[in-house]
Amino acid sequence: TDSNFSDNSLNSNTYGIYLYSSSNNRLINNDVRGSSFYNYYFRSSSSNTLINNSAKNSQRGFYLYSNSDSNILINNTANGDQYGFYINAAKNNTLNNTIIHSSTTNGIRFQGASAQDNELNNLTIFNISTFLTYQTTTTTPNNFTNLNLCYNQTTGCIDWDFLNISGGTTYDLINGTNIILA
């Protein structure tokens, strides 16, 4: 709690950076790669700030889980993770200027009844077959502004100025063309 973690490079660990019941931390300019499970794992950890961090080649690049609420993530990148960002039972988080590419399963996955009221602004996702999976029963939406989805880095792009998705069913946003009810 109340710590700074900056300018680190972590490779091939079980967990890269793991915060458990921790708050008011600042993670700045960290590069975490090849963790067995999660590169950035927040569990019951709120009000943290992540700026200019990168995640690469793990199961989950950035994982906000179980009451990891009100975190602010700015200028972060996920590359080649199974899930770029996985938000599970976490709410009121803000992701600004985020880039997700080459994830093997999903760019972003929302799961759990309390995965709600998250704000995602200036989000770019490319080289991913399923950009977004939304599997939650909440009726409180998550909001996206300036969402740019591309099949690859330069073609097949769709831009949304604003997208509001609420639960009750499962949505998969696939190849930037359709929201498919699953």
FENUR-V735404 format. One record per pair of residues at least 4 apart in sequence whose ideal C-beta (glycine too) atoms are under 8 Angstrom apart, sorted by the first residue. I is the first residue (numbers start at 0). J is the second residue. D is the distance in whole Angstrom. If there is no record, write none. Layout:
BEGIN
<<I;J;D> <I;J;D>>
END
This chain:
BEGIN
<<0;21;5> <0;22;5> <0;23;6> <0;24;7> <1;22;8> <1;23;5> <1;24;7> <2;21;8> <2;24;5> <2;25;8> <3;24;7> <3;25;5> <3;27;7> <4;16;7> <4;24;7> <4;25;7> <4;26;5> <4;27;8> <4;29;7> <5;25;7> <5;26;7> <5;27;4> <5;28;6> <5;29;7> <6;27;7> <6;28;5> <6;29;7> <7;29;5> <7;30;7> <8;29;7> <8;30;5> <8;31;8> <8;32;8> <9;15;5> <9;16;7> <9;29;7> <9;30;7> <9;31;5> <9;32;7> <9;34;8> <10;31;8> <10;32;5> <10;33;6> <11;32;7> <11;33;5> <11;34;7> <11;35;8> <12;33;8> <12;34;5> <12;35;7> <13;34;7> <13;35;5> <13;36;6> <14;34;6> <14;35;8> <14;36;6> <14;37;5> <14;40;5> <15;31;3> <15;32;8> <15;34;4> <15;37;7> <15;38;4> <15;39;6> <15;40;8> <15;54;7> <15;57;7> <16;26;6> <16;29;7> <16;31;6> <16;38;7> <16;39;5> <16;40;7> <17;37;7> <17;40;5> <17;42;8> <18;24;6> <18;40;7> <18;41;5> <18;42;7> <18;44;4> <18;47;7> <19;42;5> <19;43;7> <19;44;7> <20;42;7> <20;43;5> <20;44;6> <21;44;5> <21;47;7> <22;44;6> <22;45;5> <22;46;5> <22;47;7> <23;46;5> <23;47;7> <24;44;8> <24;47;5> <24;48;7> <25;47;7> <25;48;5> <25;49;8> <25;50;7> <26;39;8> <26;47;7> <26;48;7> <26;49;5> <26;50;7> <26;52;6> <27;49;8> <27;50;5> <27;51;6> <27;52;7> <28;50;7> <28;51;5> <28;52;7> <29;52;5> <29;53;8> <30;52;7> <30;53;5> <30;55;8> <31;38;4> <31;39;6> <31;52;7> <31;53;7> <31;54;6> <31;55;8> <31;57;8> <32;38;7> <32;54;8> <32;55;4> <32;56;6> <32;57;8> <33;55;7> <33;56;5> <33;57;6> <34;38;5> <34;57;4> <34;58;8> <35;57;7> <35;58;8> <36;40;7> <36;57;7> <36;58;5> <36;59;7> <37;57;6> <37;58;6> <37;59;5> <37;62;5> <38;54;4> <38;55;7> <38;57;5> <38;59;7> <38;60;5> <38;61;7> <38;77;8> <38;80;7> <39;49;7> <39;52;7> <39;54;6> <39;60;7> <39;61;5> <39;62;7> <40;59;7> <40;62;5> <40;64;7> <41;47;7> <41;62;7> <41;63;5> <41;64;7> <41;67;4> <41;70;7> <41;89;8> <42;64;5> <42;65;6> <42;67;6> <43;64;8> <43;65;5> <43;66;5> <43;67;6> <44;67;5> <44;70;7> <45;66;7> <45;67;6> <45;68;5> <45;69;5> <45;70;7> <46;68;8> <46;69;5> <46;70;7> <47;70;5> <47;71;8> <48;70;7> <48;71;5> <48;72;8> <48;73;8> <49;61;8> <49;70;7> <49;71;7> <49;72;5> <49;73;7> <49;75;6> <50;72;8> <50;73;5> <50;74;6> <50;75;8> <51;73;8> <51;74;5> <51;75;7> <52;72;8> <52;75;5> <52;76;8> <53;75;7> <53;76;5> <53;77;8> <53;78;7> <54;60;3> <54;61;6> <54;75;8> <54;76;7> <54;77;5> <54;78;7> <54;80;6> <54;83;8> <55;60;7> <55;77;8> <55;78;5> <55;79;5> <55;80;7> <56;78;8> <56;79;5> <56;80;7> <57;80;5> <57;81;7> <58;80;7> <58;81;5> <58;82;7> <59;80;6> <59;81;7> <59;82;5> <59;84;8> <59;85;5> <60;77;3> <60;78;8> <60;80;4> <60;82;7> <60;83;5> <60;84;6> <60;99;8> <60;102;8> <61;72;7> <61;75;7> <61;77;6> <61;83;7> <61;84;5> <61;85;7> <62;82;8> <62;84;8> <62;85;5> <62;87;7> <63;67;4> <63;70;6> <63;84;8> <63;85;7> <63;86;5> <63;87;7> <63;89;4> <63;92;6> <64;85;8> <64;87;5> <64;88;7> <64;89;6> <65;87;7> <65;88;5> <65;89;7> <66;88;7> <66;89;7> <66;113;8> <67;89;4> <67;92;7> <68;89;6> <68;90;5> <68;91;5> <68;92;7> <69;91;5> <69;92;7> <70;89;8> <70;92;5> <70;93;7> <71;92;8> <71;93;5> <71;95;8> <72;92;7> <72;93;7> <72;94;5> <72;95;7> <72;97;7> <73;95;5> <73;96;6> <74;95;7> <74;96;5> <74;97;8> <75;94;7> <75;97;6> <75;98;8> <76;97;7> <76;98;5> <76;99;7> <76;100;8> <77;83;3> <77;84;6> <77;97;8> <77;98;8> <77;99;5> <77;100;8> <77;102;7> <77;106;8> <78;83;8> <78;99;8> <78;100;6> <78;101;6> <79;100;8> <79;101;5> <79;102;7> <79;103;7> <80;102;6> <80;103;8> <81;102;7> <81;103;5> <81;104;5> <81;105;8> <82;102;6> <82;104;6> <82;105;5> <82;106;8> <82;107;8> <82;108;5> <83;99;4> <83;100;8> <83;102;5> <83;105;7> <83;106;5> <83;107;6> <83;124;7> <83;127;8> <84;94;7> <84;97;7> <84;99;7> <84;106;7> <84;107;5> <84;108;8> <85;105;8> <85;107;8> <85;108;5> <85;110;7> <86;92;7> <86;107;7> <86;108;7> <86;109;5> <86;110;7> <86;114;5> <86;117;6> <87;108;8> <87;109;8> <87;110;5> <87;111;5> <87;114;6> <88;110;7> <88;111;3> <88;112;7> <88;113;5> <88;114;6> <89;111;8> <89;113;7> <89;114;6> <89;117;7> <90;113;5> <90;114;7> <90;115;5> <90;116;5> <90;117;6> <90;139;8> <91;116;5> <91;117;7> <92;117;5> <92;118;8> <93;117;7> <93;118;5> <93;119;8> <93;120;7> <94;117;7> <94;118;7> <94;119;5> <94;120;7> <94;122;7> <95;120;5> <95;121;6> <96;120;7> <96;121;5> <97;119;7> <97;121;7> <97;122;5> <97;123;7> <98;123;5> <98;124;8> <99;106;4> <99;107;7> <99;122;8> <99;123;7> <99;124;5> <99;125;8> <99;127;7> <100;123;8> <100;124;7> <100;125;5> <100;126;5> <100;127;7> <100;152;7> <101;126;5> <101;127;7> <102;106;5> <102;127;5> <104;108;8> <104;129;7> <105;127;7> <105;129;5> <105;130;7> <105;131;7> <105;132;5> <106;124;4> <106;127;5> <106;129;7> <106;130;5> <106;131;6> <107;119;8> <107;122;8> <107;124;7> <107;130;7> <107;131;5> <107;132;8> <108;131;8> <108;132;5> <108;133;8> <108;134;7> <109;114;4> <109;117;8> <109;131;8> <109;132;7> <109;133;5> <109;134;7> <109;135;5> <109;141;6> <110;114;6> <110;132;8> <110;134;5> <110;135;6> <111;135;6> <112;135;6> <112;136;5> <112;137;5> <112;166;8> <113;137;7> <114;135;5> <114;137;6> <114;141;7> <115;135;7> <115;137;4> <115;139;4> <115;140;7> <115;141;6> <115;166;8> <116;139;6> <116;140;8> <116;141;7> <117;141;4> <117;142;8> <118;141;8> <118;142;5> <118;144;8> <119;141;7> <119;142;7> <119;143;5> <119;144;7> <119;146;7> <120;143;8> <120;144;5> <120;145;6> <121;144;7> <121;145;5> <122;143;6> <122;145;7> <122;146;5> <122;147;7> <123;147;5> <123;148;8> <123;149;8> <124;130;5> <124;131;8> <124;146;8> <124;147;7> <124;148;5> <124;149;7> <125;148;7> <125;149;4> <125;150;7> <125;151;6> <125;152;5> <125;156;8> <126;149;8> <126;150;8> <126;151;6> <126;152;6> <128;173;7> <128;174;6> <129;171;6> <129;172;7> <129;173;5> <130;148;5> <130;172;5> <130;173;7> <130;174;8> <130;175;6> <131;164;8> <131;170;7> <131;171;7> <131;172;4> <132;169;7> <132;170;7> <132;171;5> <132;172;8> <133;141;8> <133;164;5> <133;166;7> <133;169;7> <133;170;4> <133;171;8> <133;172;8> <134;169;5> <134;170;8> <135;166;4> <136;166;5> <136;167;6> <137;165;7> <137;166;4> <138;165;5> <138;166;6> <138;167;6> <139;165;7> <140;163;5> <140;164;6> <140;165;4> <141;163;8> <141;164;6> <141;165;8> <142;161;7> <142;162;8> <142;163;5> <143;159;7> <143;161;7> <143;162;4> <143;163;8> <143;164;8> <144;160;7> <144;161;5> <145;158;8> <145;159;8> <145;160;7> <146;158;7> <146;159;4> <146;162;6> <147;156;6> <147;157;8> <147;158;5> <148;156;7> <148;157;5> <148;158;8> <148;159;8> <148;172;7> <148;175;4> <149;153;7> <149;154;7> <149;155;6> <149;156;4> <149;157;8> <149;175;6> <150;154;6> <150;155;3> <150;156;8> <150;174;6> <150;175;6> <151;155;7> <155;174;7> <155;175;6> <156;175;7> <157;175;4> <157;176;7> <164;170;6> <164;178;8> <168;180;6> <168;181;8> <169;180;7> <169;181;4> <170;178;5> <170;179;7> <170;180;7> <170;181;7> <171;178;7> <171;179;5> <171;181;5> <172;177;7> <172;178;5> <172;179;8> <173;177;6> <173;179;6>>
END
